[in-house]
Amino acid sequence: MSDQRFAKPIRMLHSLLAICMLTQLAIGELMDVPEVEAPPSAGLSWIVPAFAHEGHHQAIPGAPVEATLGFEVHEFLGLTVAALILIRLLLAMTSLPGANWRELTPWASAAGRSQLGLEIRTQMAGWKQGKLASPEDGEAVARSVHGLILLSGLIMGVTGVILFFGWSTTAPQTELIELVASTHEVVVGGLEALLGAHILAVILHQRQGHHILDRIKPTD
Ligand code: HEM
């Protein structure tokens, strides 16, 4: 893969995913969530404020809480991102250049795991100084990050779709929906860290003249 470009559908999907996902993450952090406050219960009362966004609460008891524009955009952009990730996962079943799931999960094979170990041992000292090895010297770490980004994106999509159908604006959430919402909130932290590492790695590679953007840009 090191000398090849990603297949055209992967490159186009990457641009769409990058735009939609970064916008979605920004909206998700800034929006108000419409929710009906549950009566305080001794066991769970500390969890909800710890994970939930600043809520947009019920003004009149019994009336539905009005959804904010930010929340509505988040819902529909979320369904779009989930569909794009689904298409990417379908492409992972093909042998298009750079597309197959094996490229995204080096840890799943013994050879991939030893390549990962080798890269970590030989490249760690450089990473600490902000220097990244050329892609020709191995890409198992980078591909693992790509795989983990898509895996966390998938978890965000699945939990988001459940919330889309299960989130109530007229009553406190059920315990199941609270659990799904907490998973959605915890996984987004990991996804943001992975994307931060991904974008930082791209900047460092480009500065070192590795021209990796040429492999993923959507135009020919
Ligand atoms: C400013 C934002 C971004 C830039 C500049 C960027 C850049 C890149 C580059 C240069 C590659 C190719 C790496 C290589 O040569 O091996 C790549 C691959 C990849 N990026 Fe990004 N990326 C960005 C945002 C994102 C986002 C938001 C996602 C979330 C889905 C993402 C997921 C991936 C994945 C999964 C791959 C591997 C290609 C694939 O298997 O689909 N990137 N990115």
Residues whose N, C-alpha, C, O or C-beta is under 5 A from the ligand:
A	BS01	HEM	I10 L17 A18 M21 L22 G98 H146 I149 V202 I212 L213 R215 I216
